[in-house]
Amino acid sequence: MSTAVQTLQNARDGHSLVFGLKQVPFFMAICAVMFLPLLYVWPHIRMTELEYQVAEEMSVRRQLLEEREKLKIEYATLKAPQRIEAIARETLQMTYPVRNQVVNIK
């Protein structure tokens, strides 16, 4: 008969299993020894993850600042009076008003 079957039969008969109460502190100590390094390593792993996230966010911030500068230059170019006047004359066929077309409002 195999050991596993015999152990189960002993357990059904009311006998203690192979591992009794005497081994419980030993197994708890083993579990603690296996768990304690995780408590030491976990904060370091988390810190490394956070450092990567911060570096990524700083990269995104730098890209956004560059894009903002490009947009400022584009805005300044688009609102330039010479450009607006050229579009008005060429595309919209506008001209300066004649003296009698101007009405002063006071």
C-alpha positions as CSV (number, residue, x, y, z in Angstrom):
1,M,0.0,0.0,0.0
2,S,1.4,3.4,-0.9
3,T,2.3,6.0,1.8
4,A,-0.4,8.5,0.6
5,V,-3.2,5.9,0.8
6,Q,-2.0,4.7,4.2
7,T,-1.9,8.3,5.4
8,L,-5.4,9.0,4.3
9,Q,-6.6,5.8,5.9
10,N,-4.9,6.7,9.2
11,A,-6.5,10.1,9.1
12,R,-10.0,8.5,8.6
13,D,-9.3,6.2,11.5
14,G,-8.6,9.1,13.8
15,H,-4.8,8.8,13.8
16,S,-2.8,12.0,13.3
17,L,-1.4,12.8,9.8
18,V,2.3,12.5,9.0
19,F,2.8,16.1,9.9
20,G,1.5,16.8,13.4
21,L,1.4,19.9,15.6
22,K,5.1,19.6,16.3
23,Q,5.9,20.6,12.8
24,V,3.6,23.7,12.6
25,P,6.2,26.1,14.1
26,F,8.8,24.8,11.7
27,F,6.6,25.4,8.7
28,M,5.6,28.8,10.0
29,A,9.3,29.6,10.3
30,I,9.9,28.4,6.8
31,C,7.1,30.5,5.5
32,A,8.4,33.6,7.3
33,V,11.9,33.0,6.0
34,M,10.4,32.9,2.4
35,F,8.1,35.9,3.0
36,L,10.5,38.3,4.7
37,P,12.8,38.8,1.6
38,L,9.7,39.8,-0.4
39,L,9.0,42.5,2.2
40,Y,12.5,43.8,1.6
41,V,12.5,43.5,-2.2
42,W,9.0,44.8,-2.9
43,P,9.6,48.5,-2.0
44,H,12.7,48.5,-4.2
45,I,10.8,47.0,-7.1
46,R,8.0,49.6,-6.6
47,M,10.5,52.4,-6.4
48,T,12.1,51.3,-9.7
49,E,8.6,51.2,-11.4
50,L,7.9,54.7,-10.1
51,E,11.2,56.0,-11.4
52,Y,10.4,54.7,-14.8
53,Q,6.9,56.3,-14.7
54,V,8.5,59.7,-13.6
55,A,11.0,59.5,-16.4
56,E,8.2,58.8,-18.9
57,E,6.1,61.6,-17.6
58,M,9.1,64.0,-17.9
59,S,9.6,62.9,-21.5
60,V,5.9,63.6,-22.3
61,R,6.2,67.0,-20.5
62,R,9.3,67.9,-22.6
63,Q,7.5,66.9,-25.8
64,L,4.5,69.0,-24.8
65,L,6.6,72.0,-24.1
66,E,8.3,71.7,-27.5
67,E,4.9,71.4,-29.2
68,R,3.7,74.5,-27.3
69,E,6.7,76.5,-28.5
70,K,6.0,75.4,-32.1
71,L,2.3,76.4,-31.7
72,K,3.3,79.8,-30.4
73,I,5.4,80.4,-33.4
74,E,2.7,79.2,-35.7
75,Y,0.1,81.5,-34.0
76,A,2.4,84.5,-34.3
77,T,2.9,83.7,-38.0
78,L,-0.8,83.2,-38.6
79,K,-1.8,86.5,-36.9
80,A,0.8,88.6,-38.7
81,P,-0.8,91.7,-40.2
82,Q,1.1,91.3,-43.5
83,R,-0.3,87.7,-43.9
84,I,-3.8,88.8,-43.2
85,E,-3.6,91.7,-45.6
86,A,-2.2,89.4,-48.3
87,I,-5.0,86.9,-47.9
88,A,-7.6,89.8,-47.9
89,R,-6.2,91.2,-51.2
90,E,-5.4,88.0,-53.1
91,T,-8.0,85.4,-51.9
92,L,-10.9,87.6,-50.9
93,Q,-10.3,90.3,-53.5
94,M,-10.6,93.1,-51.0
95,T,-9.2,96.6,-51.4
96,Y,-8.7,99.6,-49.2
97,P,-11.9,101.8,-49.0
98,V,-12.1,105.0,-50.9
99,R,-12.4,108.2,-48.8
100,N,-16.2,108.6,-49.3
101,Q,-16.7,104.9,-48.1
102,V,-15.3,105.6,-44.7
103,V,-17.8,106.8,-42.0
104,N,-16.5,108.2,-38.7
105,I,-18.6,107.3,-35.7
106,K,-18.5,109.5,-32.6
